[in-house]
Amino acid sequence: MSIAISSTLEYLQSRLQIPEAKMQIYAEKSLEEILELEAAEGNQAAIQLAADMFSDPNQLIELFQLADPENKLVILQSMSSAQLEKLVPMLETDDLLQGLQFFTQDGLMDLLKDIPQEELVKTVFQMFSEQQIIEFMPEKELDKLLTGIDMDKDVLLNNLKSIPEMYLQQIIESVTGEEAQGNSAELINQIGQFGDLEYRNAISNLQLVQKQELTLSITSGDPKLYEKFSADSYVNIIRREREKDETIKSMAVIKPEYLQKMMDKLPDDLLNVVITQIDTEKFADALINTFPEVLAKFIAG
């Protein structure tokens, strides 16, 4: 008999009240053939089951014992890649996170670089504080943010008030070549009057610790600025500072639609294993309403 799920025979025998001797005769017959033969003999249970199995998910669950992941797997292995893709959106976030375990840490980094920056930043904030992010961020990324065209110059100058005067004097002198004089407000005003190139050079010439403090002061008031840092910088920080399990746990905040797309990167044999976690009722309903041809194949044998 070509029914791949052995538990189906046991259920069928019990449901239709078929004697053991008769089951021996049916040993090489398909499920469809058994139902037809029993229905022809007036077995009302066979008639009812034939009507229910293409319409009642609960009956299908019992018939193929779909609560058993191994039985789900048998059916999934017969499905095409396109069919499997349609099942992925039915998985819960926890199921998708389990699927991420099949990727290496480097593989996870590649996946993170492919999602929108907003989603990546949300994930990073699950792993690091703002202080840590700025501390780990490469200096060239800080320079790019502080001197970029998107940075509000007035906001930056206002936040320079937290920088000690001696550092303000140093960056002015690095540009002008002359000794800088004045209090904090006067020094900041002088920096604000620099031309674009001098201004960018002055900010870039801040010592790293002061640059980090300035960046943190600005980004704390506008968290969207964290999206300006490159994806490569973020994934390099994660790769260096966090283990695979920590990374996956943090990825729970990513919108399901992006986690689902990540599953497309898995080969079918691994994707099949992930999908076995699907809610059993959803799976049975999908077989009946979305993939009747798959169901028919198992019934016909």
N, C-alpha and C positions, 0 to 999 in steps of 0.2 A: 504493500500500500504506500502511496506517495505522500500521505500527510506527514509533514516533517515534525509536527508537534505531537509527541507520543501521548501526552496527557489527554489529547482530544479523544482518542479511542476509549479511554476509561470513562470519560464524561459521557460520551455518546452511548456506551453500553448501559451506564446507570440511568441516564435520562430517558432512553427509549425502552428500557427494560428488555434488553436483548440477551437471551441465554448464551452462556459461554460457548456451547457447541456451535451456535449460529455465528458467533463472532469469528470462529475459526474459518468458516466459509467466506466471511467478508474480509479476511485478512489482506487480500490483494486489491480490494476495491477502494475507490475514493469516497470521501465523505458524501459527495453529491449522489453517488451511486447507492450507497447504503440508505440514505434518506429516501431515494426514489423507490427502492425495493421495499422498504418498510412501509412507506406511504401506500404503495400499491396493495399491500396486505392489510391495509386498514389501520395501521398504527397511528393513532391520533396524535401522539407525542411527536412522531416524525413529521407529520403534516404541519403541526404548530411550529416546530423548530425550523422547518424549511421556510416558513413565513417570517419568523422572527429574526433569523440570523442576518438578514440584509436590512433590518430596520431597528432592531433593539440592541443598543450598545451593551447592556447588561448581559443579554443572552450571549453575545459574542465574547464578552470577557470570560464567561463561564465555559463556553465551548472550547476556546483556545487557551484558557488559563492565562490570560494576558497580564495578570498581576505578577507573574513570574518574569523577571527581566530576560531570562534565557529564552522564553517563548516569544517575547517581543523581538528579540534579536534575530530569531529565525525568520520572522516576517520582514524585518528591516533589511536583512541581507539580500532579500529578493527584489528590493526597490532600487530604482535608478537614482542618480545624484540629484536630478531635478525634483524627484519626489521627496527625497530626504530633506532638501532645502525648504520645502513647504511645511515640514514638521518642526523645524528649528524654532520658529516664532512661538510655538506652543510650550517651549521649555521655560521653567522659572529661572530667575536670576541665579539661584544657588546651583541649579543644574548646569547653567552656562559656565559658572565659575569652576565647577568640577571639570568641565571640558577643557578649561585653560591649563589644567594640570598636565595635559599631554604635550604642552609646548615647553621648550627649554626657556631659561631666563632670557637668552638672546632673542629667542623667538617672540617672547612677550614684549621685548623692547621694540621689535619691528612692528608688532601690532599696535603698540601705543603711539608710534610715530604716524600711524595711518588715521587716527581718530581726530576729530576737531580739537583745536587747541584748548577750547573751554573744557572739554571732557578730560583732556590730559592734565590740565591744571587742577581740576577737582580731585583727580586721582593722587596727584602729588601732595595736595593738602591733607590727604588721609595719612600720608607717611611722614611729613615734615612740618615743622612750625615755620612761620614766616621768617623768623630769625635764622633757622637752619637753611632755608632755601637761599637766602641772600648770602649766607656764609659759604655755601657750597657752589654758588653760581660763579662761573669764570668771570674774571675782571672785564674781559672784552664784551661780555653780555651786559654788564653794569654800565660800561661806557656807551654801548649802543642805545640803551634805554635812556640814560641821563642826557645824552646829546642828540637824540633822535628828533625828527621833525614832529613827532606826535607828543613830545614832552612839552607841557605848558611851562614856558619860561618863568612866568610870574610865580607859579607854584614852586618851581625849583628854587628860585631866589628866596622865596619866603622861608623855605626849609633850610636854607643855608644858615639861618640864625642859630641853629643848633650846633654849628661847626665852630670850634674855638678860633679866636682871631688869628692865632699864629699860623693856622693852616690856610686861612683865607689870604693872609699876607704872602705865604709861600707860593700859592697858585697865581697870584697877581704878578709876583716877581718873576715867576717862570715864563710869563708871557711878555712882560714889559722890560725885564732885565734891570729894573730899578727898584729901590727899596720902597715898600708899600707902607703908608702911614694912615692912621685913622682908627676909629672904633668900628665895631662889627657892622653897624648900619652903613657907615661910609664905605667900608670895604666891599660890602655886597652891592651897593649902588655903583661902585666903580666896575665891578664884574658885569653888572647888568648893562653898562654902557659900551662894553667891548663889541667889536664887530663879530659876525657869526663865527669866523674861523678862530679868532682869539678867544671868544667865549667858550667854544667847544674844547679848545686846547686847555684852557684854564680848568674846566670841570674834569677833564680826563687826567689832569696832573694832580688831582687830589690823591693823598695817600690812600691805600686800599681800605684800611679800617674806616676812614672818614667817608670814603665813597660808599661803603657798605651801610654805614649809619644813615647817610643821606638818602640812599635808595630805600632803605627800610622805612624811613620817616615818610617818604612820598608814597610808596606802595601801600602802606598801612591805611592811608587815606583814600586810596583808589585801587582796590584789589584787582580790577580788570587789567591793570598794567602788568600783572604777572603773565598775562597771555602774550605779552610782547617778547618774552624770552623764548629762545628757539626750542623746538621739540628735541633736537639733538642734545642740547645742554641738559634738559630735564631727564632724558632717558640715560644719559651718561651718569648723572647723579644717582638715579635709582639703581643702575647696574652696579655701581661702586658701593653704595651704602645699604642696600636692602637685599634680603634673600628672596628666592622665588615665592615661597608661601606668603611672605609679607606683601609682596607685590600683588599677588592674586587677590588677597583679602581686600586690599585697597581698591582694586578694580571693581568692587561691588557698586560703587557710586556711578559708574559709567552707564549711560542710557542703554536699556536692553537692545535697542535696534543696532547699536554698535557692537555689543557683545555677540549678538547673533551673527553679524557679518564676520566676526573673528572665526566662528565655527566653519566658515567656508574654506578656511585654510587647512582644515584637517582632511586627511584622506578618508575615503568612505568607510573603511573598516573601523577607524577610530571614531568617526562621527556616529556610526551605528551604535557603538557602546555608549556614547553620550546620550543619544536619543532614547535609549532604554529607560532613562530616568523620567521620561514624559509621563504625565498623569494618565493613568490607565483608561479612565473614561474618555478623556480627550483623544487618546490613541484609537480606541474602539470607534468613536464617533467619526474620526477622520477616515478610518478604513471603510466605513459604511457610506459616508457622504462625499468624500474627496477621492478615495482610491478604491472604488468598488471593483476595478479590474484586478487589483492585487488580492482582494478578498476572494473574488471569484476563482482566481488561480489556485488558492489553497483549498477551496471547497471542491473544485473540480478534480484536483489531484494531478 
